[in-house]
Amino acid sequence: MNAEPSTGRTPASAEAGTAAAPGPGAAASGRPVSGPPVALVAGASSGIGAAVARRLAARGSAVALVGRREAELKEVAETIRAAGGTALPLALDLAEPGVPAEAVAATAAGLGPVGLLICSAGAIRLAAIHETEEPHWERQLRVNLTVPFLLAREVLPGMRERGHGWIVNIGSGVGSEVVPGSGGYGVSKHAVHRLTELVHEENRDLGIRAVTVAPGWVSTRLAARPADLGVSAEEVLDAEDIADTVAWLLDRPARMSVGPLVRVEPSASRAAAGDAMTRHLTRSRTKGTGPAAKETP
C-alpha cells in the first residue's frame, strides 16, 4: 500500500537545530566555504536515504532531510543532532509541482547552497506492462525519474558557478536488466541511469561528478522480505552497505571518475535482484495479493 503524503511543511528556520546561523557549507553571504558540502537527501525518512543522511552528517555535512513523513524525518534529524551533527527536516512531497525547487530553496536558506544532492526517494509497483494502470505508471516515473531531474536542474547552476558538486542518484540493479513484471519501476530506474550519464558528461569538466549507485536486493521497506523468499537476511544487503558505498565515492580524489553507474550486489546468486523480484511477483500472484505497491515516505 502506498504511503500517504505528509500534510505538514516544516519551516527551515524552526527545525535546523544548531544551525540557526549559516551551516558548515556556507558563509554568511551564502557563498561556499571550505569544508564538507551542504547535502540535500531526498527520501531521507527511512531506509537507504536515512542511512546515507546519517553518514553524511557524521562526515561533517549539514544535511537537509526531505520526505513526506514529518515524524520519521524528525526522528532521523534527532539521531543526527544527538551525534553532534546538523540536520534540517523538510516535510515535503517532492512529486508535487514546484516542490523540488522549494526544497532546494529551503535548504539554501537554512543551511547554505547545496553541494551534494542524494536522490533516494522511490516508488514501486510490480506488474506486467499490460497490467500496469496509467496512474501507477505516472507515479513511478514522477518519483523515480522526474524528481531527480527537477532537483538536478535546481542545484546544477550553483554547482557550475562554484566549480564543485556531487549528484548521487540511487538507482536499482533492475534498471540494468530486463526483468518481466518490473513495469514502470524497471523503466524509470533504467532511465535514471541515463539521466545520470547525461549530467556526468555535461558537467565533468566543471568539477561536478554524477553517479548512480544501483543496488541489488537491499533489506528496506520497499523490498521483499528475505524470509518470504527463502533467503537468509545475512545474504541481503542493508542500507548501511549503500551508505558505505556513497561515502567511498565521495572520498575518491578529484582526478578520479568512478561510474557514472556503480552496481552493488549481494554476493549470493540467489539474492540477485532480478531473480528475487521475479520470485516475489510470482509469489504475490500465487497468493492472490496482486502486484506489490510501495513508496518511500
C-alpha positions, 0 to 999 in steps of 0.5 A, spaced: 500 500 500 502 506 498 504 511 503 500 517 504 503 524 503 505 528 509 500 534 510 505 538 514 511 543 511 516 544 516 519 551 516 527 551 515 528 556 520 524 552 526 527 545 525 535 546 523 537 545 530 544 548 531 544 551 525 540 557 526 546 561 523 549 559 516 551 551 516 558 548 515 557 549 507 556 556 507 558 563 509 554 568 511 553 571 504 551 564 502 557 563 498 561 556 499 566 555 504 571 550 505 569 544 508 564 538 507 558 540 502 551 542 504 547 535 502 540 535 500 537 527 501 531 526 498 527 520 501 531 521 507 525 518 512 527 511 512 531 506 509 537 507 504 536 515 504 536 515 512 542 511 512 546 515 507 543 522 511 546 519 517 553 518 514 553 524 511 552 528 517 557 524 521 562 526 515 561 533 517 555 535 512 549 539 514 544 535 511 537 537 509 532 531 510 526 531 505 520 526 505 513 526 506 513 523 513 514 529 518 515 524 524 520 519 521 524 525 518 524 528 525 526 522 528 532 521 523 534 529 524 534 527 532 539 521 531 543 526 527 543 532 532 544 527 538 551 525 534 553 532 534 551 533 527 546 538 523 540 536 520 534 540 517 527 536 516 523 538 510 516 535 510 515 535 503 512 531 497 517 532 492 512 529 486 508 535 487 509 541 482 514 546 484 516 542 490 523 540 488 525 547 487 522 549 494 526 544 497 532 546 494 530 553 496 529 551 503 535 548 504 539 554 501 536 558 506 537 554 512 543 551 511 547 554 505 547 552 497 547 545 496 553 541 494 551 534 494 544 532 492 542 524 494 536 522 490 533 516 494 526 517 494 522 511 490 516 508 488 514 501 486 509 497 483 510 490 480 506 488 474 506 486 467 506 492 462 499 490 460 497 490 467 500 496 469 494 502 470 496 509 467 496 512 474 501 507 477 505 508 471 505 516 472 507 515 479 513 511 478 516 515 473 514 522 477 518 519 483 523 515 480 525 519 474 522 526 474 524 528 481 531 527 480 531 531 474 527 537 477 532 537 483 538 536 478 536 542 474 535 546 481 542 545 484 546 544 477 547 552 476 550 553 483 554 547 482 557 550 475 558 557 478 562 554 484 566 549 480 564 543 485 558 538 486 556 531 487 549 528 484 548 521 487 542 518 484 540 511 487 538 507 482 536 499 482 540 493 479 533 492 475 534 498 471 540 494 468 536 488 466 530 486 463 526 483 468 518 481 466 513 484 471 518 490 473 513 495 469 514 502 470 519 501 476 524 497 471 523 503 466 524 509 470 530 506 474 533 504 467 532 511 465 535 514 471 541 511 469 541 515 463 539 521 466 545 520 470 550 519 464 547 525 461 549 530 467 556 526 468 558 528 461 555 535 461 558 537 467 565 533 468 569 538 466 566 543 471 568 539 477 561 536 478 561 528 478 554 524 477 553 517 479 548 512 480 549 507 485 544 501 483 543 496 488 541 489 488 536 486 493 537 491 499 533 489 506 528 496 506 521 497 506 520 497 499 523 490 498 521 483 499 522 480 505 528 475 505 524 470 509 518 470 504 523 468 499 527 463 502 533 467 503 537 468 509 537 476 511 545 475 512 545 474 504 541 481 503 544 487 503 542 493 508 542 500 507 548 501 511 552 497 505 549 503 500 551 508 505 558 505 505 558 505 498 556 513 497 561 515 502 567 511 498 565 515 492 565 521 495 572 520 498 575 518 491 580 524 489 578 529 484 582 526 478 578 520 479 571 518 475 568 512 478 561 510 474 557 514 472 553 507 474 556 503 480 552 496 481 552 493 488 550 486 489 549 481 494 554 476 493 549 470 493 546 468 486 540 467 489 539 474 492 540 477 485 535 482 484 532 480 478 531 473 480 528 475 487 523 480 484 521 475 479 520 470 485 516 475 489 511 477 483 510 470 482 509 469 489 504 475 490 500 472 484 500 465 487 497 468 493 492 472 490 495 479 493 496 482 486 502 486 484 506 489 490 505 497 491 510 501 495 513 508 496 518 511 500 515 516 505 
